[in-house]
Amino acid sequence: MSRRLALALTAGLLCVVLATASGAAAPIGEGRSLPTADSSAAEPGIVAVYPDPVADGDRGEFVVLRLPERANRSTWSLTEGDAAVSLGNGTGGGRVAVAADPGLAREHADAPVLTVPRLGLANAGERLTLRRNGTVVDELRYGDSEEGSLYVDGEWRPLGATAHPVTRHAVDEVRTFVLPDSPGVPAEVMAGAERRLLLAGYTFESERVTEQLVAAANRGVRVSVLLEAAPVGGRSRRAAALLDRLVAAGVEVQVLGGPRSRYAYHHPKYAVVDDRALVLTENWKPSGTGGRANRGWGVVVPDAAVAADLADVFERDATAVDAIPWETYRAGRSFPTADDPPANGSFPTAVPAETRAASAVELLVAPDNAESRLQELLAGADDRILVQQMSVDGPDGPFVTAAVAAARRGVEVRILLSGAWYVREENRRLVAHLRRVADREDLPLAARIAEPGDDYRKIHAKGVVIDGETAVVGSLNWNTESARDNREVALVVNGSAAGYYERAFEADWEGDDGGGTTPTRLLALAGIVAVACAVLVARRVAFEDRSGEQRLENWP
């Protein structure tokens, strides 16, 4: 008798006993830090203020205004507190910045700069008033400033933070794959580069990928790499040597960080190869893209428009205030002398890569739009939500809250979490909490800790499948830090391609290679034993902790 059949029969018999006893496409955006609506059509006003630059004496502070296109500037003034500043003579308007130190302001204002005298913005808060001929046109108040941040739309944003919209493009097909089953896919995509190869990541420790990047540069391909400056745990000596090798081969390598850092971490994992977009959940290291440890998801989209969108994200980050050339960053720095041994597991190809039909692909970028769009997708689920994550940030996080809300509508929700040592206890606590919620409210909600077995070593995926028709693949972890503080990238894949990830999820949920009894058949078998409890078995999948022995792994 199979394990699943035994579970089904046991569940059915238990139901009988209980019953006897007791009688739920947008265009490419400009991705700028300031609103970019047509100034001629918008009302004049104060757009943003930058009162606390990362510079001695706050040099370079500015205010961004929106004026009529043919404004006579001599009739306009800006009042800070009780001091009025004239906008000078001449005509012309649109979106402009005013600053007492125009040289520094031009580096960051993203608008033409007008020089004004005596502009001095208070870091402790100020009231700014825009007047025309003495009449108040607009007013803006801000509180205590945040160094290096722009006050816009009622909140402080890191200077240079982008505002990419969700973009959607019709596509015909995508290449779907999971790791560690198909580690050859990323290398194959990069090997075909002819014009450009833009690679973004969190960490980089892959000899294999280094070879591909160097080979592409030697072919005359433009190769550029963008990484996190200070990943958790630091950068190993081996990783630094690989980046040195890339630079020596003519690859442009930059890291994002430093005092002007726009985001907590640069955490995406993607590449743009000519007109193809490659997006993964895994880091560029043996345990990730090397296929030596992690369960991860990936997708290749052979579409010029999607690649252009992703390249736009890359280029804006690569030219941002916090992008530092690797040679500059590594000067005078030392790196750990002892490198952790790279992951060296060997795993079968249980779920082979496939080319699948797709109807559309959406690009999500954090912190710009990913949280709100993913919440919309979860709120729109009709039948089932399957979540595979390394970890989540607890029961009150936005995504777990949305998933539980879906279960309360009758949507089947299953959450599969990693049993890796560094997230095991918090994942166990969440599983226990969700079990209590499901039991108390009789919800179709289930969660478990994964038991990898021989198929992979630990879950590092950040994937979601909704209704078997929509899959989310990318670097976005299910926590508020990832969604609101990090740079993250994910693709929403619509169409039959989503079924590929659902099949991979089911294989991991059941802990085998995907063969055998599907959930539907399991419920049918349970119904044979106890028809009266078939619905209950279908709506409330048992919670399990199927984690194996604790293993020490490389950090993700």
LOVEX-370883 format. One record per residue (C-alpha): residue in three letters; x, y, z. Coordinates in steps of 0.25 Angstrom, whole numbers. Example, Ala and Ser with C-alpha at 12.3 -4.5 7.8 and 13.67 -1.06 7.14 Angstrom:
<pts>
ALA; 49; -18; 31
SER; 55; -4; 29
</pts>
This chain:
<pts>
MET; 0; 0; 0
SER; 6; 14; -4
ARG; 8; 24; 7
ARG; -2; 34; 1
LEU; -13; 23; 0
ALA; -10; 19; 15
LEU; -12; 34; 19
ALA; -24; 35; 11
LEU; -30; 22; 17
THR; -26; 27; 31
ALA; -32; 41; 29
GLY; -45; 34; 24
LEU; -46; 25; 36
LEU; -44; 36; 46
CYS; -55; 44; 39
VAL; -65; 32; 41
VAL; -61; 31; 56
LEU; -63; 46; 58
ALA; -76; 46; 50
THR; -81; 34; 58
ALA; -77; 41; 72
SER; -83; 54; 69
GLY; -95; 51; 61
ALA; -50; 115; 4
ALA; -1; 183; -82
ALA; 5; 196; -76
PRO; 16; 203; -84
ILE; 30; 204; -80
GLY; 31; 214; -69
GLU; 42; 225; -67
GLY; 45; 219; -54
ARG; 49; 232; -47
SER; 49; 236; -33
LEU; 40; 248; -36
PRO; 26; 248; -42
THR; 28; 250; -58
ALA; 14; 254; -62
ASP; 12; 264; -73
SER; 15; 277; -66
SER; 7; 286; -75
ALA; -5; 278; -71
ALA; -3; 277; -56
GLU; -6; 288; -46
PRO; 6; 297; -41
GLY; 11; 292; -28
ILE; 23; 287; -19
VAL; 27; 273; -24
ALA; 38; 269; -14
VAL; 48; 274; -4
TYR; 62; 269; -2
PRO; 67; 276; 11
ASP; 77; 267; 17
PRO; 88; 263; 7
VAL; 99; 253; 10
ALA; 109; 265; 10
ASP; 116; 275; 19
GLY; 107; 286; 23
ASP; 95; 280; 15
ARG; 101; 285; 2
GLY; 93; 282; -10
GLU; 79; 283; -4
PHE; 68; 286; -13
VAL; 53; 288; -15
VAL; 46; 282; -28
LEU; 34; 291; -33
ARG; 24; 289; -44
LEU; 22; 303; -51
PRO; 13; 306; -64
GLU; 22; 304; -76
ARG; 22; 319; -80
ALA; 23; 325; -66
ASN; 28; 338; -63
ARG; 37; 334; -52
SER; 39; 348; -46
THR; 24; 347; -41
TRP; 27; 334; -34
SER; 33; 332; -20
LEU; 36; 321; -10
THR; 35; 323; 5
GLU; 42; 314; 15
GLY; 37; 318; 29
ASP; 37; 333; 29
ALA; 48; 335; 18
ALA; 43; 337; 4
VAL; 52; 334; -8
SER; 49; 339; -22
LEU; 50; 330; -34
GLY; 58; 341; -42
ASN; 55; 347; -55
GLY; 52; 340; -69
THR; 41; 331; -74
GLY; 39; 316; -74
GLY; 35; 306; -65
GLY; 31; 291; -65
ARG; 37; 283; -54
VAL; 49; 290; -48
ALA; 58; 290; -36
VAL; 62; 302; -28
ALA; 75; 302; -20
ALA; 86; 311; -15
ASP; 97; 301; -19
PRO; 93; 297; -33
GLY; 105; 289; -36
LEU; 103; 279; -25
ALA; 88; 279; -27
ARG; 89; 276; -42
GLU; 95; 263; -38
HIS; 82; 258; -32
ALA; 70; 267; -35
ASP; 67; 260; -48
ALA; 61; 273; -53
PRO; 67; 287; -58
VAL; 72; 295; -46
LEU; 70; 310; -44
THR; 80; 317; -35
VAL; 73; 324; -23
PRO; 80; 332; -12
ARG; 79; 328; 3
LEU; 71; 315; 1
GLY; 73; 308; 15
LEU; 64; 296; 18
ALA; 62; 292; 32
ASN; 65; 277; 36
ALA; 56; 277; 47
GLY; 44; 281; 38
GLU; 39; 292; 31
ARG; 27; 299; 24
LEU; 29; 302; 9
THR; 19; 311; 2
LEU; 19; 314; -13
ARG; 13; 327; -17
ARG; 9; 335; -30
ASN; 8; 350; -28
GLY; 7; 348; -13
THR; -4; 338; -14
VAL; -2; 324; -9
VAL; -2; 313; -19
ASP; 2; 301; -12
GLU; 8; 298; 2
LEU; 16; 286; 7
ARG; 20; 282; 21
TYR; 30; 272; 25
GLY; 35; 267; 38
ASP; 49; 262; 43
SER; 57; 259; 31
GLU; 64; 246; 27
GLU; 78; 248; 23
GLY; 80; 245; 8
SER; 65; 244; 6
LEU; 55; 252; -3
TYR; 41; 256; 3
VAL; 31; 253; -8
ASP; 16; 249; -8
GLY; 16; 250; 7
GLU; 27; 240; 10
TRP; 43; 240; 11
ARG; 49; 232; 0
PRO; 64; 229; -2
LEU; 69; 239; -13
GLY; 69; 232; -26
ALA; 59; 222; -22
THR; 51; 218; -35
ALA; 37; 217; -37
HIS; 35; 206; -48
PRO; 21; 203; -51
VAL; 16; 188; -53
THR; 18; 185; -68
ARG; 11; 174; -75
HIS; 14; 168; -89
ALA; 7; 158; -97
VAL; 17; 146; -100
ASP; 16; 133; -107
GLU; 25; 124; -99
VAL; 35; 123; -87
ARG; 45; 113; -83
THR; 42; 108; -69
PHE; 52; 101; -60
VAL; 55; 97; -46
LEU; 68; 95; -38
PRO; 76; 87; -35
ASP; 69; 79; -46
SER; 74; 88; -58
PRO; 86; 96; -55
GLY; 90; 96; -69
VAL; 79; 105; -73
PRO; 85; 119; -68
ALA; 99; 115; -74
GLU; 92; 112; -87
VAL; 85; 125; -88
MET; 98; 133; -85
ALA; 106; 125; -95
GLY; 97; 130; -106
ALA; 100; 145; -103
GLU; 103; 153; -115
ARG; 101; 168; -112
ARG; 99; 169; -97
LEU; 99; 161; -84
LEU; 94; 169; -72
LEU; 95; 161; -59
ALA; 89; 165; -46
GLY; 90; 158; -32
TYR; 92; 158; -18
THR; 104; 149; -16
PHE; 114; 144; -27
GLU; 122; 132; -25
SER; 121; 123; -37
GLU; 133; 119; -45
ARG; 124; 114; -56
VAL; 117; 127; -58
THR; 130; 134; -57
GLU; 135; 126; -69
GLN; 122; 130; -77
LEU; 124; 144; -74
VAL; 138; 145; -78
ALA; 136; 137; -91
ALA; 125; 147; -94
ALA; 134; 158; -92
ASN; 144; 152; -101
ARG; 134; 151; -112
GLY; 132; 166; -111
VAL; 119; 165; -104
ARG; 116; 177; -94
VAL; 116; 170; -80
SER; 112; 177; -68
VAL; 110; 172; -54
LEU; 103; 178; -42
LEU; 103; 172; -28
GLU; 101; 175; -13
ALA; 112; 183; -7
ALA; 111; 176; 7
PRO; 103; 163; 7
VAL; 100; 157; 20
GLY; 112; 149; 25
GLY; 122; 158; 17
ARG; 129; 154; 4
SER; 139; 143; 3
ARG; 153; 143; -2
ARG; 148; 134; -13
ALA; 137; 143; -17
ALA; 146; 155; -18
ALA; 156; 148; -26
LEU; 145; 144; -36
LEU; 141; 159; -37
ASP; 155; 163; -39
ARG; 156; 153; -51
LEU; 144; 159; -57
VAL; 149; 173; -57
ALA; 162; 168; -62
ALA; 155; 162; -74
GLY; 148; 175; -77
VAL; 135; 173; -70
GLU; 128; 185; -63
VAL; 126; 181; -49
GLN; 119; 190; -39
VAL; 113; 188; -25
LEU; 101; 195; -19
GLY; 103; 201; -5
GLY; 111; 211; 3
PRO; 106; 224; 10
ARG; 96; 227; -1
SER; 90; 214; -2
ARG; 76; 214; -7
TYR; 72; 201; -2
ALA; 75; 191; 10
TYR; 80; 181; 0
HIS; 81; 179; -15
HIS; 75; 165; -15
PRO; 70; 161; -29
LYS; 75; 150; -37
TYR; 73; 152; -52
ALA; 81; 154; -65
VAL; 77; 161; -78
VAL; 84; 153; -90
ASP; 81; 161; -103
ASP; 66; 160; -104
ARG; 64; 149; -94
ALA; 61; 151; -79
LEU; 65; 141; -69
VAL; 59; 142; -55
LEU; 62; 133; -43
THR; 60; 131; -29
GLU; 75; 126; -27
ASN; 88; 133; -25
TRP; 100; 132; -34
LYS; 107; 121; -26
PRO; 109; 106; -26
SER; 98; 104; -16
GLY; 88; 112; -25
THR; 90; 113; -40
GLY; 101; 103; -39
GLY; 90; 92; -35
ARG; 98; 87; -23
ALA; 88; 89; -12
ASN; 76; 98; -13
ARG; 62; 96; -18
GLY; 59; 108; -27
TRP; 51; 113; -38
GLY; 55; 120; -51
VAL; 49; 125; -64
VAL; 54; 130; -78
VAL; 46; 139; -86
PRO; 50; 141; -100
ASP; 43; 154; -102
ALA; 50; 167; -106
ALA; 40; 176; -99
VAL; 41; 168; -85
ALA; 56; 169; -87
ALA; 56; 184; -90
ASP; 48; 186; -77
LEU; 58; 178; -69
ALA; 69; 185; -75
ASP; 63; 198; -71
VAL; 63; 194; -57
PHE; 78; 189; -58
GLU; 82; 202; -65
ARG; 76; 211; -55
ASP; 82; 204; -43
ALA; 95; 203; -50
THR; 95; 218; -52
ALA; 89; 222; -38
VAL; 96; 229; -27
ASP; 100; 217; -19
ALA; 106; 209; -31
ILE; 121; 207; -27
PRO; 131; 201; -37
TRP; 137; 189; -31
GLU; 151; 194; -33
THR; 148; 206; -24
TYR; 140; 198; -14
ARG; 151; 187; -12
ALA; 162; 197; -11
GLY; 168; 196; 3
ARG; 158; 185; 7
SER; 162; 171; 12
PHE; 153; 159; 11
PRO; 152; 146; 20
THR; 164; 137; 18
ALA; 156; 124; 20
ASP; 146; 121; 10
ASP; 134; 112; 13
PRO; 134; 100; 4
PRO; 125; 101; -8
ALA; 112; 93; -8
ASN; 115; 80; -15
GLY; 102; 72; -15
SER; 98; 63; -27
PHE; 83; 62; -30
PRO; 74; 55; -41
THR; 66; 63; -51
ALA; 53; 59; -46
VAL; 45; 71; -52
PRO; 52; 74; -65
ALA; 52; 88; -72
GLU; 41; 90; -82
THR; 37; 101; -92
ARG; 23; 104; -89
ALA; 12; 113; -95
ALA; 9; 126; -88
SER; -1; 137; -90
ALA; 6; 149; -83
VAL; 18; 153; -74
GLU; 18; 164; -63
LEU; 30; 170; -57
LEU; 30; 173; -43
VAL; 40; 182; -36
ALA; 42; 184; -21
PRO; 40; 193; -14
ASP; 33; 200; -25
ASN; 21; 191; -28
ALA; 23; 177; -24
GLU; 16; 177; -11
SER; 3; 183; -16
ARG; 2; 175; -29
LEU; 5; 162; -21
GLN; -6; 165; -11
GLU; -15; 168; -23
LEU; -12; 154; -29
LEU; -15; 147; -16
ALA; -28; 155; -14
GLY; -32; 150; -28
ALA; -30; 135; -25
ASP; -42; 127; -28
ASP; -38; 112; -25
ARG; -24; 110; -20
ILE; -11; 117; -15
LEU; 2; 109; -14
VAL; 14; 116; -7
GLN; 28; 111; -7
GLN; 37; 120; 1
MET; 50; 119; 9
SER; 43; 126; 20
VAL; 32; 137; 23
ASP; 32; 148; 33
GLY; 21; 143; 42
PRO; 6; 143; 43
ASP; 4; 158; 42
GLY; 12; 160; 29
PRO; 5; 165; 17
PHE; 6; 153; 9
VAL; 2; 143; 20
THR; -9; 152; 23
ALA; -14; 152; 9
ALA; -13; 136; 8
VAL; -21; 134; 21
ALA; -31; 144; 16
ALA; -32; 135; 3
ALA; -34; 123; 11
ARG; -45; 130; 18
ARG; -52; 132; 5
GLY; -51; 117; 2
VAL; -38; 117; -6
GLU; -29; 105; -3
VAL; -16; 110; 2
ARG; -3; 102; 4
ILE; 10; 107; 9
LEU; 23; 99; 8
LEU; 35; 105; 16
SER; 49; 102; 17
GLY; 55; 93; 28
ALA; 69; 99; 27
TRP; 76; 102; 41
TYR; 75; 117; 40
VAL; 60; 118; 38
ARG; 55; 105; 44
GLU; 50; 110; 57
GLU; 43; 122; 52
ASN; 37; 113; 41
ARG; 32; 103; 51
ARG; 26; 114; 59
LEU; 18; 119; 47
VAL; 13; 105; 43
ALA; 8; 103; 58
HIS; 1; 117; 57
LEU; -6; 114; 44
ARG; -10; 100; 49
ARG; -17; 107; 60
VAL; -24; 117; 51
ALA; -28; 106; 42
ASP; -33; 97; 53
ARG; -41; 108; 60
GLU; -47; 114; 47
ASP; -48; 101; 39
LEU; -41; 107; 28
PRO; -35; 100; 15
LEU; -21; 104; 20
ALA; -9; 95; 21
ALA; 6; 97; 23
ARG; 18; 88; 26
ILE; 33; 88; 27
ALA; 39; 82; 15
GLU; 47; 68; 15
PRO; 56; 69; 3
GLY; 60; 55; 3
ASP; 69; 52; -9
ASP; 63; 63; -18
TYR; 70; 75; -12
ARG; 76; 80; 0
LYS; 68; 92; 5
ILE; 57; 101; -1
HIS; 62; 115; -5
ALA; 51; 117; -15
LYS; 42; 129; -14
GLY; 30; 124; -22
VAL; 15; 125; -23
VAL; 5; 118; -32
ILE; -9; 123; -33
ASP; -21; 115; -38
GLY; -11; 107; -47
GLU; -11; 119; -57
THR; -2; 129; -51
ALA; 12; 127; -45
VAL; 21; 137; -38
VAL; 36; 134; -40
GLY; 47; 143; -34
SER; 55; 148; -22
LEU; 44; 154; -14
ASN; 43; 147; 0
TRP; 30; 147; 7
ASN; 34; 158; 17
THR; 33; 173; 18
GLU; 48; 176; 18
SER; 48; 169; 4
ALA; 36; 176; -1
ARG; 38; 190; 5
ASP; 53; 192; 7
ASN; 61; 183; -3
ARG; 63; 184; -18
GLU; 56; 171; -23
VAL; 51; 166; -37
ALA; 40; 156; -40
LEU; 32; 151; -52
VAL; 18; 148; -52
VAL; 16; 137; -63
ASN; 2; 135; -68
GLY; -3; 123; -76
SER; 0; 108; -76
ALA; 14; 111; -72
ALA; 9; 112; -58
GLY; 5; 98; -58
TYR; 20; 94; -58
TYR; 22; 101; -45
GLU; 10; 94; -39
ARG; 15; 81; -43
ALA; 29; 84; -37
PHE; 22; 89; -24
GLU; 13; 76; -23
ALA; 25; 67; -24
ASP; 32; 75; -13
TRP; 19; 75; -4
GLU; 18; 60; -5
GLY; 33; 58; -4
ASP; 35; 49; -16
ASP; 38; 51; -31
GLY; 23; 56; -35
GLY; 18; 42; -38
GLY; 7; 34; -31
THR; -5; 40; -25
THR; -9; 54; -28
PRO; -17; 62; -17
THR; -30; 60; -25
ARG; -28; 45; -26
LEU; -24; 45; -11
LEU; -37; 51; -7
ALA; -45; 41; -16
LEU; -38; 30; -9
ALA; -42; 36; 4
GLY; -56; 37; 0
ILE; -57; 22; -3
VAL; -54; 19; 11
ALA; -63; 31; 17
VAL; -71; 38; 7
ALA; -77; 47; 18
CYS; -63; 52; 21
ALA; -58; 54; 7
VAL; -61; 69; 7
LEU; -54; 71; 20
VAL; -42; 63; 15
ALA; -41; 72; 3
ARG; -43; 85; 10
ARG; -33; 83; 22
VAL; -20; 76; 18
ALA; -12; 72; 30
PHE; -1; 80; 35
GLU; 13; 73; 36
ASP; 27; 75; 40
ARG; 34; 66; 31
SER; 48; 72; 33
GLY; 60; 63; 33
GLU; 72; 64; 42
GLN; 78; 78; 43
ARG; 89; 81; 34
LEU; 99; 93; 34
GLU; 98; 100; 20
ASN; 104; 112; 14
TRP; 95; 124; 16
PRO; 86; 127; 4
</pts>
